């Protein structure tokens, strides 16, 4: 458990440093495998003009690059705050095995990083969401999926 505190302290320090450097929001994350940090990330949304450049996503990208794989099974992630829906999705897609976080989404909301709106939108039927969702050309898209299913050269993930 002592190592866990060290890794969380590192994530929180990345968040704090990000404020000082004015590189983005107050968020940091580290990805750890077998007791070794394999990826680090800070929020770079404003620095990179990239709304997906959250600390967890940046740490996952760094870890994947450093390990040479998109599959982060056997890794853990330490985040300075409870992940937003996008970051939580990225954590699941990367197959990280365990998430540790410090601040809560309510703490983030008090600092004007409120993602409760997104959670509420997900619960609504598609036709009641703020962003209209229009399905079209399904038949053509399904053929692409069939090509994937039939492909002998695919790399499953």
N, C-alpha and C positions, 0 to 999 in steps of 0.2 A: 504493500500500500504506500510505502514511502516513495517509491518510484512514481506512482500515480500522482502524488502531490507535486513532485518535481516537474512532471510533464504538464500538469494543469497550470503550474506557476509559469511555465514557459509560454503557454497559450495566452495567459492573462498578460504577461509581459509584452508579447507581440501586439496585443490590443492596445496596451498603454503606449507603447512606442509609436504605434500608428497615429495616435492623436498628436504626439509631439512632432512627428515628421510631416503631419498633415497629408498623409497618403490615402486616407479614407476613414471609414467609420471605426468605432472602438471595438473591433472584433479580431480575435486571433485564434489559430488552430494548429495543432500538430498531429501528425499521423505517426504511430509507433508500431514497429514490428519486432518481436522478440527482445523488447527492452531497449531498442535503438530508434531514435527519431529518424524517419525516412522521408518525411515531408513537413514543410512549414507553410503557413499562409496567413496573410493579413488581409483585411478588407481593402480592395483597390477599386471599388466601384467608381469613385470620382476621379482617381488618378488615371485610370485606363478608359474612362467613359464606357464602362462595361457593367451593365446591371447584374450580370451573373458572376462578377468577380468578388464573391463573398469569401470570407476567410476559409471556411470549410472546403469550398470548391477549389480555392487556390492551393490548399494543403493537399487535397486529393490529387490535383493535377501534378503537383510537385512530387508526391510519393509515386504516382504512376510512372512519371518520367524517370525518377531515380531507380525504381525497381524494374523498369522495362516491361510493365504489364498493366492492363486495365483491371485486373482482378486482384483486389486487395484483401483476399481472405487471409485470416491470421493477423490482421492489423487491428489496431484500436485508434480511435480519434478522440482527442481532447480539445474541446471548444470552450472559449471564454464565455459563451452564452448558449443557451438552448437554440438549436438550429431552426431556421425558418423552413417552410415547406419545401422550397427548392433544394436547400442544403440537405435536409433529411432525405429527400429523394435521391440525391447524389450519393449519400452515404449508403443507402440500400443498393443502388445500382453498382457501386464499387465493391460491394460485398464485405465491407468492413464489419468485423465481428462484434465490436462493442463501442458504445458512445459514452463519454464522460462529458458533462458540461457544468459550468459554474453558475453564471447568471441565468435567470429564467426569462421566458418570453414576456412576462409581465414587467420585469426589470427593464428589458429592452424597450417596451412600450412607453415607459416613463421617460426614456431618453429619446422619444419620438421615432423609434424603430418598431412600429406596431404592425405586426402581420396578422392580427386577428381578423382583419377584413378578408384576407386571402382564405383563411380557414373557413370562414362563413360562406364565401363564394363557392368553395368546393362542395359544400353540403347542399347547395341549391341545384335544382334541375337545370340542365344546360340552357333552356330557353328563358330562365329567370336570372341568369348571371349578367353582370354589368358589361362584360365583353361578349358580344354576340358570337355564337359558335354555329357555323354553317357547314354541314357535310355536303360534299359534292365529289363526283367522279370516283365513287367507291369501286366500281367494277375494274377500272384501270389500276387502281392501287392494289386490289386483291391479286391481280395478275403478277404484280411485282413481288408480293409476298409468296406467291406460288413459285416464282423463279428462285427465290431464296430457299424455299423448302426443297426444291429440286436440285439446287446447286451442290456439287461435290467439292467446291473450293471455299465454302463458307467457313468462317471462324465463329463458332457459337459463343455467345456471351450472356 
